[in-house]
Amino acid sequence: MTAPHLPATSVSPAIDPGWDPAVCEPLIERLWALRRQMTALADRHADRLAAIDPAHQAGARNLLHYLALRSGDLRPLQLELSRLGLSSLGRAEPHVLASIDKVLGLLHRLSGRDWTPRDPDAPIDSRASTQALQRHAVALLGRTPPGRDVRIMVTLPGEAAADPGRIDAMVQAGMDIARINCAHDTPAQWQAMVEAVRLAARRAGREVRVLMDLGGPKLRTGPIESGPEVVRLRPRRDELGRVIAPARLALRPAGSTRPVGAEADAVLGVDPDWLAPLKVGDLISLKDARRAQRQLEIVERHADGVIAALSRSAYLTADVVLRHEPHRDRRSALHDLPAAQGLLHLRRGDRLQLLPEGLGHEARPVGRGRRAQPASVSCTLPEALAAVRRGDRIWFDDGRIGGVVRKRLDGGGVLVEIGSAREGGEKLAADKGINLPDTALDLPALTAQDLQDLDTVVATADLVGLSFCQSADDVRRLRAELAARGASTLGLMLKIETQRGFAALPSILLAAMEGPTAGVMIARGDLAVECGYERLAEVQEEMLWACEAAHLPVVWATQVLETLARTGRPSRAEITDAAMGERAECVMLNKGPHIMDAIRMLDDILRRMQEHQSKKRPLLRALRAWRGALDGQGAPG
């Protein structure tokens, strides 16, 4: 079979019947109009371009061209271009003007018109734009490992400071960047983690960079009254309620912090003299907080205590007395019981006072015939409440609990009516995020604590993360603080996590390009709450496109393989989500007990997906799975 003949595009007279000049002419005019809009926008912002670092000049100009391109609805134009077999500009982000010129050139030649390339106007072409983005990604995030084009960032847990072996294992599993959250732990712990990362990288023979995220002005719930000091012990049962494993209680001298045995459901203190003679096989009787009679058996003896087994549920409080059978006069009180975490139980229709200060508490009855005093909780940024208005929406704990502000209260607080909570209610704890998507919060990007932490960051980290970046001024303020500390070249990671930050993204990107190295983290957790879950899908796409137009690297963050990291088994939906991360330059995992499994799985997913996708462009490698499938010889892969 012979291929259909197409006339050479460099020869103008021979027009194929399918290429009607009457169709091409209007398209040419529309593309010229688009081109003029692009160059005009760049000219209008010449002063901004003059402030851009030389390494980012092409990216900044291309970003302005992209903003002009996307200022109108291109869908009718795209449809007409695709009908002619031409580029529909759907993947023009990194080289906008060059893409327009290529289509214009083809249309001119197909319609018999002369065309002079406009290359001097185009800041960058397809190949150079790809190289620029890769260059900027390497400068900020380091090189990728062999066989994988996307980096893996992992948030280090605080315990890693005392467990360098865990960091070694993370590096071996595939971690390329270690993230330290300065909202938690101490400078001494951060330093220990950084030293462990550097040592692990040297052992692995490759570079592993360190990102330290400043805490920023995070609005969170304040402290809440603790619950009762109680420990609940429950044996494991099967579906029929039969005990398959007893509960294990570790007993050690009161005040001791030394571990006892390998595993226990709870660890409590007892009188040392009472503990000393206990041996394997001894029995201990008690009446729990419900006055239920229970018996424990000593099953392990260790240097620092014993392990007792219990085959029935029990509630242990400070009033419970342990008796060593058969010596019932040998008694011990229980010590070192942990206070239950303070929680507010909230249902739809409940009222909640959000206050500038004070210890949070549950709703309180105030007498017969009178409405209970609402539950209350304070917030970590009292000044934020001054901007809250009646009718503003408010979300707690990554959107698990939502409500509407019904009125302002004396003393600067607000009264919230809960309208969104799971059937049966939700529990709100201290230190949970608060989002106010309708409220114009004028908060500084850098808090006093951030400025103090920055001294540690510049001495130890490769990148600094700016949390809640909402404007170009926020970027410039951080750069000024870095310059004052002699760290002007430290890489910036700008975390976009609010509606305001998303709306200001073009200005933020231009400000970022005033320095040598910068990137963007799409913090999808807060963005989902701020913008709405329905809109998150398009918001994260638009951010990816804008950053690609600016040739700046992106970190795909928040809840990637979270179920796997937390429980050891991934959900089907998060596998697809992790695969979407291939279009970024880096994917971030959060901490969890199964983080090693999450790192290894993400490494596998990214290696597979880079054969099928590059940014928005599908890659058509051979589909080995269907080779010979019609002959009954399909192959895996």
VMD Tcl script that draws the C-alpha trace (Angstrom):
set ca {
  {0.00 0.00 0.00}
  {1.45 3.39 -0.97}
  {1.34 6.37 1.37}
  {-0.90 9.29 0.31}
  {1.01 12.07 -1.41}
  {1.18 15.47 0.28}
  {2.75 18.39 -1.57}
  {5.97 19.76 -0.09}
  {5.10 22.62 2.25}
  {7.94 24.72 0.82}
  {6.27 24.79 -2.62}
  {3.37 27.22 -2.62}
  {1.66 26.92 -6.05}
  {0.45 23.28 -5.84}
  {-2.50 23.47 -3.43}
  {-4.14 20.19 -2.46}
  {-7.94 20.32 -2.77}
  {-8.18 19.69 1.00}
  {-6.20 22.87 1.77}
  {-8.66 25.57 0.84}
  {-7.09 29.05 1.02}
  {-10.50 30.34 2.06}
  {-10.23 28.17 5.17}
  {-6.60 29.04 5.88}
  {-6.91 32.83 5.56}
  {-9.21 33.39 8.57}
  {-7.03 31.12 10.68}
  {-3.94 33.08 9.69}
  {-5.59 36.33 10.74}
  {-6.67 34.94 14.08}
  {-3.21 33.56 14.80}
  {-1.61 36.88 13.87}
  {-3.99 38.62 16.28}
  {-3.00 36.17 19.01}
  {0.66 36.75 18.27}
  {0.24 40.52 18.55}
  {-1.50 40.09 21.92}
  {1.41 38.01 23.20}
  {4.16 40.39 22.20}
  {2.11 43.37 23.42}
  {1.72 41.84 26.89}
  {5.46 41.18 27.09}
  {6.18 44.77 25.98}
  {3.74 46.11 28.58}
  {5.67 44.33 31.32}
  {9.15 45.26 30.13}
  {9.97 46.64 33.58}
  {9.18 43.29 35.18}
  {11.25 41.45 32.60}
  {14.18 43.76 33.30}
  {14.24 42.51 36.91}
  {14.34 38.83 35.92}
  {17.52 36.80 36.47}
  {19.33 36.17 33.16}
  {18.84 32.41 33.55}
  {15.05 32.90 33.56}
  {14.59 35.59 30.90}
  {13.23 33.17 28.31}
  {10.90 31.53 30.82}
  {9.52 34.84 32.08}
  {8.82 36.11 28.56}
  {7.27 32.78 27.59}
  {5.04 32.90 30.68}
  {3.71 36.30 29.59}
  {3.07 34.93 26.11}
  {1.21 31.99 27.66}
  {-0.95 34.26 29.81}
  {-1.91 36.24 26.69}
  {-2.63 33.02 24.78}
  {-4.93 31.75 27.53}
  {-6.78 35.03 28.07}
  {-9.51 33.98 25.60}
  {-11.39 30.84 24.60}
  {-9.27 28.99 22.02}
  {-11.46 25.93 21.64}
  {-13.09 26.90 18.29}
  {-9.65 27.75 16.86}
  {-8.20 24.48 18.16}
  {-10.95 22.48 16.50}
  {-10.34 24.12 13.12}
  {-6.57 23.64 13.33}
  {-6.91 19.97 14.23}
  {-9.26 19.41 11.28}
  {-6.42 20.53 9.04}
  {-4.01 18.14 10.74}
  {-2.10 21.02 12.36}
  {-1.04 21.57 15.93}
  {-4.00 22.71 18.02}
  {-1.62 24.48 20.46}
  {-2.69 22.13 23.24}
  {0.90 21.42 24.27}
  {2.44 24.82 23.56}
  {3.12 25.77 27.21}
  {6.95 25.73 27.19}
  {7.36 27.44 23.78}
  {4.23 29.47 23.03}
  {5.43 31.94 20.41}
  {7.48 29.33 18.56}
  {4.38 27.08 18.37}
  {2.27 29.91 16.96}
  {4.96 30.68 14.38}
  {5.20 27.06 13.25}
  {1.46 26.87 12.65}
  {1.49 30.26 10.93}
  {4.32 29.14 8.67}
  {2.47 25.99 7.62}
  {-0.76 27.88 6.97}
  {1.07 30.48 4.88}
  {2.70 27.86 2.71}
  {-0.43 25.73 2.40}
  {-2.39 28.76 1.25}
  {0.32 29.87 -1.21}
  {1.56 32.86 0.80}
  {5.18 33.73 1.52}
  {6.45 33.21 5.06}
  {9.48 34.67 6.75}
  {10.35 32.94 10.05}
  {9.99 35.23 13.08}
  {12.59 33.41 15.17}
  {14.16 36.58 16.62}
  {10.84 37.31 18.40}
  {10.47 33.82 19.87}
  {12.30 33.54 23.20}
  {12.67 29.77 23.01}
  {11.82 26.74 20.88}
  {10.70 23.22 21.74}
  {14.11 21.66 22.31}
  {15.59 24.62 24.19}
  {12.54 24.94 26.45}
  {12.79 21.29 27.50}
  {16.47 21.77 28.25}
  {15.76 24.95 30.24}
  {13.21 23.24 32.48}
  {15.53 20.30 33.05}
  {18.40 22.66 33.84}
  {16.35 24.60 36.39}
  {15.06 21.38 37.97}
  {18.60 20.05 38.42}
  {19.76 23.37 39.87}
  {16.98 23.33 42.47}
  {16.27 19.65 43.16}
  {19.41 17.83 42.07}
  {19.85 15.15 39.44}
  {17.42 12.29 38.96}
  {18.51 8.69 39.57}
  {19.24 6.41 36.60}
  {16.06 5.17 34.94}
  {13.72 7.67 36.59}
  {13.00 11.23 35.41}
  {10.98 12.41 38.43}
  {12.43 12.86 41.89}
  {10.93 11.53 45.13}
  {10.73 13.80 48.18}
  {9.92 12.33 51.60}
  {8.89 14.14 54.79}
  {11.10 12.95 57.64}
  {9.38 12.03 60.92}
  {10.76 13.53 64.13}
  {11.92 10.08 65.28}
  {14.36 9.98 62.36}
  {16.62 12.36 64.31}
  {17.48 9.48 66.66}
  {17.29 6.75 64.01}
  {19.78 7.37 61.18}
  {19.25 3.80 59.99}
  {15.73 4.75 58.94}
  {17.07 7.57 56.77}
  {19.62 5.16 55.27}
  {16.75 2.86 54.31}
  {14.80 5.74 52.76}
  {17.74 6.70 50.57}
  {18.25 3.09 49.52}
  {14.53 2.80 48.68}
  {14.68 5.82 46.37}
  {14.39 9.08 48.33}
  {16.06 11.94 46.41}
  {15.07 14.88 48.62}
  {14.47 14.87 52.37}
  {11.87 17.33 53.67}
  {11.99 18.68 57.21}
  {8.93 20.53 58.50}
  {10.09 23.34 60.77}
  {6.61 23.56 62.29}
  {7.58 20.45 64.28}
  {10.54 19.23 66.34}
  {13.57 21.34 67.38}
  {16.65 22.83 65.65}
  {18.79 20.16 67.31}
  {16.58 17.43 65.82}
  {16.65 19.12 62.40}
  {20.43 19.21 62.54}
  {20.60 15.53 63.47}
  {18.29 14.65 60.56}
  {20.35 16.68 58.09}
  {23.58 15.03 59.24}
  {21.97 11.60 58.85}
  {20.81 12.49 55.32}
  {24.28 13.67 54.32}
  {25.86 10.50 55.70}
  {23.30 8.25 53.98}
  {23.86 10.06 50.68}
  {27.62 9.52 50.91}
  {27.10 5.84 51.63}
  {24.77 5.53 48.64}
  {27.19 7.43 46.41}
  {24.63 9.96 45.22}
  {23.27 13.39 46.04}
  {20.26 13.75 48.35}
  {19.11 17.31 48.94}
  {17.40 18.73 52.01}
  {14.33 20.98 51.95}
  {13.41 22.76 55.17}
  {9.86 24.13 55.20}
  {9.26 27.21 57.32}
  {6.14 26.86 59.45}
  {4.55 30.07 58.17}
  {1.40 31.73 59.53}
  {-0.54 28.49 59.80}
  {-3.97 28.96 61.33}
  {-4.59 26.01 63.66}
  {-6.80 25.03 66.56}
  {-5.43 25.77 70.03}
  {-5.15 23.48 73.08}
  {-8.19 21.55 74.31}
  {-8.92 20.24 77.81}
  {-7.47 16.76 78.23}
  {-9.78 13.83 78.65}
  {-9.63 11.42 81.60}
  {-6.48 9.41 82.34}
  {-7.64 6.03 81.14}
  {-6.17 3.08 79.26}
  {-8.47 0.72 77.39}
  {-7.19 -2.80 76.79}
  {-8.90 -5.02 74.22}
  {-7.89 -8.51 73.08}
  {-8.03 -9.26 69.36}
  {-11.11 -11.22 68.32}
  {-12.27 -12.96 65.14}
  {-15.56 -12.34 63.34}
  {-17.38 -14.57 65.85}
  {-16.03 -12.67 68.85}
  {-13.55 -15.37 69.88}
  {-10.24 -14.18 71.33}
  {-7.37 -14.87 68.94}
  {-4.72 -12.83 70.77}
  {-4.80 -11.39 74.31}
  {-4.16 -7.74 75.08}
  {-0.59 -7.12 76.29}
  {0.15 -4.72 79.16}
  {3.73 -3.79 80.01}
  {4.39 -2.99 83.68}
  {7.56 -1.19 84.76}
  {8.72 0.84 87.79}
  {6.76 4.07 88.19}
  {8.53 6.96 86.47}
  {10.68 4.71 84.26}
  {10.89 5.40 80.53}
  {12.81 2.27 79.56}
  {11.09 -0.06 77.06}
  {9.78 -3.44 78.22}
  {9.78 -6.28 75.69}
  {9.10 -5.98 71.99}
  {5.38 -5.21 71.76}
  {2.70 -4.06 74.17}
  {-0.70 -2.40 73.80}
  {0.03 -0.09 76.74}
  {2.85 0.63 79.20}
  {2.06 1.63 82.81}
  {4.06 2.21 85.98}
  {3.66 0.28 89.24}
  {5.36 0.31 92.65}
  {8.93 -1.05 92.17}
  {8.84 -3.23 95.32}
  {5.58 -4.83 94.19}
  {6.96 -5.44 90.69}
  {10.26 -7.03 91.75}
  {9.08 -10.58 92.72}
  {6.70 -11.07 89.79}
  {7.56 -14.04 87.57}
  {6.13 -15.77 84.49}
  {2.89 -17.58 85.34}
  {1.90 -15.29 88.23}
  {-1.66 -13.96 88.26}
  {-2.82 -10.39 88.94}
  {-6.42 -9.51 89.76}
  {-8.15 -6.14 89.53}
  {-11.51 -4.40 89.29}
  {-11.45 -1.98 86.38}
  {-13.07 1.46 86.15}
  {-16.46 -0.21 85.53}
  {-16.00 -2.47 88.59}
  {-15.58 -5.44 86.24}
  {-13.42 -8.23 87.70}
  {-10.40 -9.02 85.51}
  {-7.32 -11.25 85.76}
  {-3.93 -10.84 84.07}
  {-1.20 -13.44 83.66}
  {2.50 -12.62 83.57}
  {3.78 -14.04 80.26}
  {7.21 -12.41 79.96}
  {9.85 -11.23 82.43}
  {12.42 -8.62 81.36}
  {15.13 -6.67 83.13}
  {13.00 -3.54 83.15}
  {9.57 -5.02 83.85}
  {7.02 -7.65 82.87}
  {4.41 -8.27 80.15}
  {0.95 -9.29 81.36}
  {-1.72 -10.83 79.11}
  {-5.44 -10.08 79.37}
  {-8.16 -12.03 77.53}
  {-11.06 -9.66 78.31}
  {-11.49 -5.92 77.78}
  {-10.62 -3.60 80.67}
  {-10.59 0.12 81.41}
  {-7.69 1.12 83.67}
  {-7.59 4.38 85.66}
  {-5.53 5.68 88.59}
  {-8.16 4.28 91.00}
  {-7.59 0.68 89.87}
  {-5.61 -1.48 92.33}
  {-3.52 -4.48 91.21}
  {-3.39 -7.52 93.52}
  {-0.74 -10.23 93.26}
  {-2.55 -13.57 93.62}
  {-2.75 -15.39 95.88}
  {-1.07 -12.73 98.06}
  {-4.01 -10.32 97.98}
  {-2.36 -8.05 100.52}
  {0.38 -7.35 97.96}
  {-1.11 -4.39 96.14}
  {0.04 -1.65 93.78}
  {-1.57 1.45 92.36}
  {-1.21 2.30 88.67}
  {1.05 5.19 87.70}
  {2.03 7.10 84.55}
  {-1.38 6.84 82.89}
  {-1.51 8.99 79.77}
  {-4.15 11.70 79.67}
  {-6.61 11.13 76.86}
  {-6.23 13.55 73.99}
  {-8.57 16.50 74.30}
  {-11.28 16.27 71.64}
  {-14.39 18.19 70.69}
  {-17.26 16.02 69.43}
  {-19.11 17.98 66.76}
  {-22.23 17.13 64.78}
  {-24.16 18.95 62.09}
  {-26.15 21.75 63.65}
  {-23.80 22.14 66.65}
  {-22.42 25.54 67.54}
  {-18.73 26.16 68.10}
  {-17.06 29.25 69.53}
  {-13.77 30.08 67.81}
  {-11.91 32.37 70.22}
  {-8.66 34.35 70.20}
  {-7.35 32.51 73.27}
  {-8.22 30.07 76.02}
  {-8.40 26.34 76.62}
  {-10.91 24.62 74.37}
  {-13.68 22.52 75.87}
  {-16.73 20.43 74.99}
  {-20.26 21.88 75.10}
  {-21.39 22.39 78.71}
  {-24.91 22.14 80.15}
  {-26.01 25.27 82.03}
  {-29.28 24.20 83.64}
  {-32.76 22.95 82.86}
  {-34.54 24.80 80.07}
  {-31.44 26.66 78.96}
  {-29.35 25.96 75.88}
  {-25.96 24.40 76.57}
  {-22.88 26.58 76.38}
  {-21.31 25.80 72.98}
  {-18.04 23.98 72.64}
  {-15.09 26.31 72.18}
  {-11.60 26.28 70.78}
  {-8.96 28.96 70.34}
  {-6.79 29.56 67.27}
  {-3.06 30.06 66.90}
  {-3.39 33.39 65.02}
  {-5.89 35.55 66.95}
  {-5.33 38.46 64.55}
  {-6.87 36.39 61.76}
  {-10.27 36.43 63.47}
  {-10.51 40.21 63.08}
  {-11.04 39.77 59.33}
  {-13.75 37.10 59.59}
  {-17.26 38.23 58.65}
  {-20.69 36.82 59.23}
  {-21.49 34.30 56.49}
  {-17.85 33.34 55.85}
  {-17.21 29.62 55.42}
  {-14.77 27.91 57.74}
  {-13.16 24.46 57.54}
  {-11.27 22.45 60.13}
  {-8.83 19.54 59.86}
  {-8.31 19.43 56.08}
  {-12.01 19.87 55.40}
  {-13.32 17.07 57.64}
  {-15.49 19.56 59.55}
  {-17.08 22.63 57.99}
  {-19.37 25.42 59.03}
  {-20.50 29.00 58.55}
  {-19.80 32.00 60.79}
  {-23.15 33.09 62.24}
  {-22.06 36.07 64.32}
  {-19.15 37.86 65.90}
  {-18.66 37.57 69.65}
  {-17.53 40.06 72.24}
  {-13.79 39.74 72.76}
  {-12.94 39.08 69.12}
  {-14.26 35.56 68.63}
  {-16.88 34.18 66.25}
  {-19.74 31.71 66.56}
  {-19.71 28.93 63.96}
  {-22.61 26.68 63.02}
  {-21.36 23.25 61.96}
  {-22.90 22.23 58.65}
  {-20.51 19.60 57.33}
  {-19.52 16.56 59.36}
  {-19.72 12.81 58.95}
  {-22.94 11.06 59.99}
  {-22.57 10.46 63.71}
  {-20.23 13.42 64.15}
  {-16.52 14.18 63.95}
  {-13.81 14.74 66.55}
  {-11.78 17.96 66.46}
  {-8.37 17.92 68.17}
  {-5.79 20.58 68.95}
  {-3.25 21.65 66.32}
  {-5.59 20.98 63.38}
  {-5.67 23.29 60.38}
  {-8.28 26.02 59.95}
  {-9.16 27.33 56.49}
  {-11.14 30.49 55.77}
  {-11.65 30.47 51.98}
  {-13.99 33.51 51.98}
  {-11.88 35.67 54.30}
  {-9.22 38.09 53.08}
  {-6.44 37.32 55.56}
  {-3.64 39.86 55.47}
  {-1.01 37.82 57.27}
  {2.76 38.10 56.84}
  {4.33 35.19 54.99}
  {7.18 35.11 57.49}
  {6.43 34.98 61.20}
  {8.85 35.90 63.98}
  {9.42 32.17 64.50}
  {10.18 31.72 60.79}
  {12.85 34.42 60.93}
  {14.44 32.68 63.90}
  {14.28 29.29 62.16}
  {15.75 30.79 58.99}
  {19.11 31.13 60.74}
  {19.23 27.34 61.10}
  {17.88 26.73 57.60}
  {20.53 28.77 55.76}
  {23.28 26.96 57.66}
  {22.06 23.44 56.91}
  {19.55 23.13 54.04}
  {19.76 23.14 50.23}
  {16.26 24.59 49.78}
  {13.91 26.65 51.91}
  {10.14 26.23 51.68}
  {7.91 29.31 51.95}
  {4.57 28.18 53.35}
  {1.35 30.00 52.45}
  {2.99 32.06 49.72}
  {0.27 34.48 48.59}
  {1.98 37.31 46.69}
  {5.09 38.46 44.86}
  {5.93 40.56 47.92}
  {6.08 37.38 50.01}
  {8.75 36.01 47.66}
  {10.74 39.24 47.72}
  {10.57 39.42 51.51}
  {12.05 35.93 51.82}
  {14.76 36.78 49.29}
  {15.66 39.90 51.29}
  {15.94 37.87 54.50}
  {18.14 35.31 52.75}
  {20.36 38.07 51.35}
  {20.73 39.54 54.84}
  {22.04 36.15 55.96}
  {24.42 35.77 53.02}
  {22.30 33.04 51.40}
  {21.01 34.72 48.23}
  {21.54 31.59 46.14}
  {19.59 29.22 48.40}
  {16.84 27.51 46.40}
  {13.24 28.59 47.02}
  {10.26 26.23 47.19}
  {7.07 28.29 47.03}
  {4.10 26.46 48.52}
  {0.80 27.47 46.94}
  {-1.96 26.41 49.31}
  {-4.60 29.17 49.32}
  {-7.06 30.65 46.83}
  {-5.23 33.96 47.11}
  {-1.90 32.32 46.31}
  {-3.38 30.54 43.31}
  {-4.91 33.77 41.98}
  {-1.54 35.53 42.30}
  {0.48 32.67 40.77}
  {1.65 34.57 37.63}
  {3.06 37.42 39.75}
  {4.56 34.92 42.19}
  {6.31 33.08 39.35}
  {7.76 36.30 37.93}
  {9.03 37.29 41.38}
  {10.52 33.81 41.80}
  {12.43 34.24 38.54}
  {14.14 37.38 39.87}
  {16.55 35.00 41.61}
  {18.62 32.06 40.40}
  {16.68 28.98 41.59}
  {13.04 28.47 42.54}
  {10.19 26.01 42.19}
  {6.55 25.56 43.18}
  {4.94 23.02 45.47}
  {1.28 22.30 44.74}
  {0.02 21.81 48.32}
  {-3.17 20.04 47.34}
  {-4.50 19.45 50.85}
  {-5.14 23.07 51.73}
  {-5.92 23.94 48.11}
  {-8.73 21.39 48.05}
  {-10.28 22.94 51.15}
  {-9.75 26.51 49.95}
  {-10.88 26.06 46.35}
  {-13.32 23.20 46.84}
  {-12.73 19.56 46.02}
  {-14.66 19.92 42.77}
  {-12.30 22.62 41.52}
  {-9.04 21.05 42.74}
  {-8.68 18.90 39.61}
  {-8.53 21.92 37.29}
  {-6.58 24.11 39.74}
  {-3.71 21.62 39.95}
  {-3.70 21.28 36.16}
  {-3.57 25.04 35.63}
  {-0.67 25.33 38.07}
  {1.26 22.61 36.22}
  {0.70 24.44 32.91}
  {1.75 27.85 34.23}
  {4.93 26.48 35.81}
  {5.81 24.62 32.61}
  {5.37 27.88 30.69}
  {7.76 29.55 33.15}
  {10.23 26.61 32.89}
  {10.08 26.22 36.68}
  {10.05 22.80 38.41}
  {6.97 21.59 40.30}
  {6.54 19.35 43.34}
  {3.31 17.29 43.33}
  {2.43 17.10 47.03}
  {-0.09 16.07 49.68}
  {-1.69 12.66 50.28}
  {0.28 10.85 47.57}
  {0.03 7.13 48.43}
  {-1.09 8.24 51.89}
  {-3.20 5.15 52.58}
  {-0.27 2.91 51.69}
  {2.13 4.88 53.91}
  {-0.35 4.79 56.78}
  {-1.85 1.28 56.54}
  {0.42 -0.73 54.26}
  {-2.21 -1.13 51.52}
  {-2.88 1.47 48.80}
  {-6.28 2.50 47.53}
  {-6.94 2.14 43.81}
  {-7.59 5.86 43.41}
  {-4.26 6.88 44.90}
  {-2.36 4.67 42.45}
  {-3.84 6.76 39.63}
  {-3.05 9.94 41.55}
  {0.58 8.88 42.02}
  {0.84 8.18 38.29}
  {-0.36 11.74 37.60}
  {2.67 12.97 39.52}
  {4.88 11.91 36.60}
  {4.07 15.26 34.98}
  {5.85 17.12 37.78}
  {9.59 17.24 38.43}
  {9.20 15.82 41.93}
  {6.54 13.94 43.93}
  {6.30 14.30 47.70}
  {5.38 11.54 50.13}
  {4.35 12.19 53.70}
  {5.50 10.18 56.69}
  {3.85 6.99 57.89}
  {4.69 3.59 59.40}
  {4.83 2.01 55.92}
  {6.76 4.81 54.21}
  {9.39 2.40 52.82}
  {6.69 0.54 50.90}
  {5.33 3.85 49.63}
  {8.76 4.98 48.39}
  {9.38 1.71 46.57}
  {5.92 1.69 44.98}
  {6.19 5.32 43.87}
  {9.61 4.60 42.37}
  {8.10 1.72 40.38}
  {5.07 3.75 39.23}
  {7.19 6.69 38.07}
  {9.59 4.46 36.13}
  {6.67 2.81 34.34}
  {4.73 5.99 33.62}
  {7.63 7.91 32.09}
  {7.43 5.47 29.16}
  {3.83 6.55 28.54}
  {3.66 10.26 29.44}
  {5.80 13.39 29.31}
  {4.01 16.40 30.78}
  {0.78 16.67 28.72}
  {2.13 14.58 25.85}
  {1.32 10.85 25.60}
  {4.28 8.69 24.52}
  {3.43 5.77 22.25}
  {5.88 3.03 23.15}
  {5.10 -0.46 21.87}
  {2.28 -2.06 23.87}
  {3.88 -5.38 24.74}
  {0.73 -6.54 26.56}
  {-1.20 -6.99 23.29}
  {1.57 -8.27 21.07}
  {0.10 -11.39 19.51}
  {-3.12 -10.99 21.51}
  {-5.36 -11.74 18.51}
  {-3.44 -14.99 18.04}
  {-3.97 -15.94 21.68}
  {-0.35 -15.12 22.54}
  {-0.67 -11.92 24.59}
  {2.37 -11.06 26.69}
  {2.52 -9.24 30.04}
  {4.01 -5.72 30.22}
}
mol new
graphics top color blue
foreach p $ca { graphics top sphere $p radius 0.5 }
foreach p [lrange $ca 0 end-1] q [lrange $ca 1 end] { graphics top cylinder $p $q radius 0.2 }
display resetview
